[in-house]
């Protein structure tokens, strides 16, 4: 009962930001409202940074719906929000479906952890191949000889493994399946990479909070979630074997090491399974998605200016320091500079918005 109460309290705190934001706009028609929807993975970060932005800019309201990356992309495509949010960059098919150019503004980096509940066990190692076999239904017990072999001295029980996966379209699932496709040929051949998959084994849950909740409540369970969710609910997580053969936890240092690569100008980059010997293998960027040309539907240039103001705050030193405080990794200077260049390209009918606004980069 105590665990259930803790989880319900966590959900209440997690989603309270939306209600607070909505109430702040009531009775003040002079407020500028910015809306977004999408990924649940970075929601703890967005919850704080959007609140801080509103405190620094009292005439603004930011409303964000954590509905999953797939939902965020659809919402932006349908023009029902000012920005979408995704843990997976748009693929070619999605780019074509947007009907106009979309730019990706990376906001922070994070790690997807393998959280588990095993009574009496707080230390565990896993490899990508083992995780693949578990989610394919090939490994069914915690005391399987392959798991035991890399966990000497750990008294693994004769207990059924309950893998937990996302039921909604998810950038977290995309990155998780991308990692497994890299390390497991069988996974790549049978499951592939995607935001939504047809899972052969396990229990479905909606959003990172849903997966975290089932893992917390189910002895023998294993689930992939954002590291901040595991930290908040005090769930143990497995060390993962990286490409160099080292078993590492998801920390600021190991996630940052994964991003020690040359980034493309459009910031559509994957840092999964980095070859850096210190890297955490399930590291990722997460992005805010916006239309490059803000002149669509009945939008005004002022709405484009408001959106740019928010984007600039997110990549500012004030915004980035929040990431490190809650178990996300701040962006590198290289990533911030490329973000600035992308923000400079945002226009209104071909006219660069920043040429007509007094914002500093």
N, C-alpha and C positions, 0 to 999 in steps of 0.2 A: 504493500500500500504506500509506503514511503517513497519508493521508486516511482510509482505512478504519479503521486503528488508532485514530485520533483520535475517529472517530465511535463506535466500539464502546466506547471508554473513556468517552465522554460518556454513552452509554446506561447503562453500568454505574453511573456516579456518579448519574445522574438517578433511577434506580429503587432505589438502595441504601437510601433512607430507609425503604421498606416493610419490608425485611429487618431493619434495625436496630431498628425499632419493635417488630416481632414478638418479637425476641430479648429485648428489655428486659423484657417482661412475663413471661418464663418464670421459674417458681420464686418468684413473689411474688404471692400471691393477693389481697393488700390493694390492688393497683394498680387504678385506675379506667381502663377502656379505652373509647376513643371511636373510632368507625370512620366513614369517609367514602369516597366514590368519585365520579369524574366528570372534569371538564375537564383536559386536558393543557396548555392555554395557560398557566394560572397555576402549574403544578406546580413550577417552580424556586422560586417564591415560597413556596408551601405547604411545600415540602421544608425550607426554612430556618425558617419561622415556626413550624411544628409542632415542629421540633426544639428551637427556643428555648423554646416553651411547656413542653415536657417537662423541659427543664433548669431552668426557673423553678419547675416544679411536679413534683417527682420521683415523686410517687405516681400520675402520669397517663401513659398510653400513647395516642398517636394513630396510627392506621393509615389510610393514604390510598392508594387505588388510582386511578392516572391512566388511566382507561378511556374517556375521552371524555364530553362533556356528556350525550349521549343515554343512555349507560350509567349515568351518575350519577343522572339523573332516574328511570330504571327501577329502580335499586337502592333509591332512597328510596321509591318507590311500592310496591315489594315488601317494604319494611321490613327489608331486609337490611343497612342501614347507618343510622347516626345522622344523617348529613347527606349531601346530594348536593351536587355542585358543577357549575355551568354558566356558560358565557359568553353564554348567551341566556336571557332571562327566560321563564318558562312562558307559553305562549299559552293561549287560552281552552280549547281542547280538552285540553291537558295539565293545566290546573288542574282541570277536571272529572274527569279520570282519576285524580287523586290521592286522591279520596274523603274528603279533609279539607283544611282550609286550610293552605297552605304560605306561609311568609314568605321574602323574599329579603333576605339580608344582603350588601351589597356589600363586597368585601374590598380591592380595589385597582382601578386602571385600567391599561390597557396599549394597545399598538399592534400591529396586524397588519401585517407588512411584506411587501413583494414581494421575496423573496430570489432571487438568480439566480447562475448560474455562466457567465461568458463570459471566456475566456482573454484577458488583457491589458486588460480593461475594468473599471474600478472606479468609474465614475460614469455614472449612467443616470437619465433622467426618464421617467415614464409618467403617463398619465391613466387615469381610470376607464373611459372609452370604449375605449381601446386594450386595457386588460386584459380587458374584456368580449369584444372581438373575438378576442383570443388564445384565451381559454377556450371561445369558441364555434367555434373552428377557422377563423375567417375570415382572421386574420393568421397566417401559418405561418412566416415568415422574419424573422430579426432585422434584416435590412436593408430591411424593408418601408418604403416611402416615408413612411408616416404616423409610424413610429417615428423615422426619420431626421430628419424635419422638426422635431421638438422636441428633438433631440439634436445640434445643430450642433457640428462638430469631433470627434465621437466616431466612430471607425472601426468601425461595426457590421458584423459579418460576414454573408456569404451562408450562413447556418446555420439549420437547422430549429429552431424553438422547441419545447421539450418542456414543456408545462404540467403541473404536478404538483398533485394535489388529494387531499382526504381520502377514504378508503374507509369510515370509520366515522361514526356520527352525531356531529356536531361543532358546538359553539357557535361555533368559529372559522369554520367554513363558513357558519353562519347569518349572522354579522356580515359576512363577505366578500360573500355573495350579497345581503344587504340593501344594502350599499354599491353594488354593481353595478346593483341594481334601481332605485336612486335616480338614478344617473347615466346609465343606458342603458335606453331604452324597449324596445329589442329584447331585452335580457336579461330585463327585467321581464315581457315578453310570452311569452318562450319558456322561461325557466328559473325565474324567480321566486325566492322566498326559502325557505330550509329548512336543516335540519341535515344532511340527506342529499339529494343531487341526482343526476339521470341526466346524466352529463357526456358531451358529444359528442366531446371530444378530450382527450388527455393520459394520464398515468400515475397510478394510485391508490397511496396509501400510508396506513398507519395512524398516527394521532396526529401531533402536531407534530414529534416526533422522527423519525418515518418520512418525512414530507415533507422535513424538513431534510436527512436523510441522502441521499435521492435527489437533491435539488438539489446537494448538495456533490459527489456522485459523477458527475454528468451535465453535461458541457459543453453549453451551449445551453438549460439548463433554467430554469424560472421557477416559484416556488411561494409560497403564502401561509402564513406561520407567525408565531408570536409573536416579538416583537423580541428577547427574551432568547435564544431558540434561535439566531437569526442571529448575535447577539453572541458567544455561546459558541463557535460553529463558525467564526467570522470570515468569515461569508458577506456579500458586498456586497448592499446593498438599494437599491431605486430611490426617488428622491424622487417623491412623488405630488402631483399638482395638486389643490389644495383648491377649495372653492366660490368663494373670492375670486380664484382664478386664480394663487395662489402655489404654487410647488413646495417642499414641505417634507419633512424627515425626521421619523421618529418619535423624539421626545425627551421628556424630562420636561416641558419647557415647552410643546411643541406638543400633547401629550396632555392636559395640564392645561387648556390653552386650550379644547380641545374640550368640556370639562365645565363651561364657564362659562355654565350654564343653570340655570333653576329646576327643581329635581328634585321628582318626585311623592313623596307620603308613603310609598307602598309600595316605592319605589326601583326600580321596573320602568321603567328609563329607557334610551333609546338616545342615544348621542352621536356616531353615525355622520354623516359629511358635515356637520359643524357649519359655521355661517356666520361664525364668528369668523375674521378674516383670518390669524391665526397658527396655526389649528388643524390638526392632522394628521387627514386625512379618515377613516382607518380606525382610529379609537380606540374603546374599549369599556370598560364595566364588566364585572367578573366577580363571581359571587355564590356564597355558600353557601346552600343551601336546607334549611330545617328545618320540621317540622310545628309549627304554632302551639300546638296542644294536644299535650303530650308524654305524655298518658295514653292509650296505645294498646298493643295486644298485652300483654306482661307487663312493660312498662317501669315503673321506679320514679321517684318524684319526684327521687331523688338522681341518676339518670341525666340527667334534665332539667337539674338544677343543674350537672352536669359539662359538659354541652353549652354552657350559657350562659357558664360560666367560659372556655371556649375561644373563643366568639364575642367576648366582651369583650376578650380578649387580642388578637385579630386587629385590632380597631379601636382599640386603645390606642396611645398614642404609641410604645411599644416595638415594637409590631407594625407600625405604619405606616412607621417609619423604615427598616425592612428593605426595603420596596418600592422606595424611591428608590435603595437601594444596588445593586439588581440589575436596573435598567432598567424597572421598573414605576413608575407614578405613584401617590403616596399619595392618599388620599381628601381631599376638601375638608371644612372644618368643617361645611358644610351637610349633606354626605352622612353624616358621622359622627353628627351629631345625629339625623338621621332613622333611622339604624341603631340608635341607642340607644333611640329610641321603639319601634321594632319589637321589639327584644330585651325591652323591658319588657312587651310583650304576650304573650310566651311563658308558657303556663300549664300547669297539671296538673289536668285535669278542671274547668276554670273558675277555679281558684285561681292567682293570679299567683305564679309561682315566686320572683321576686325579693322578694316580700313575706315569704318564708319562708327567705331565704338572706342571708348577710352578704357580698354582693359590692358593690363600688363601681363606678359607671359611669365 
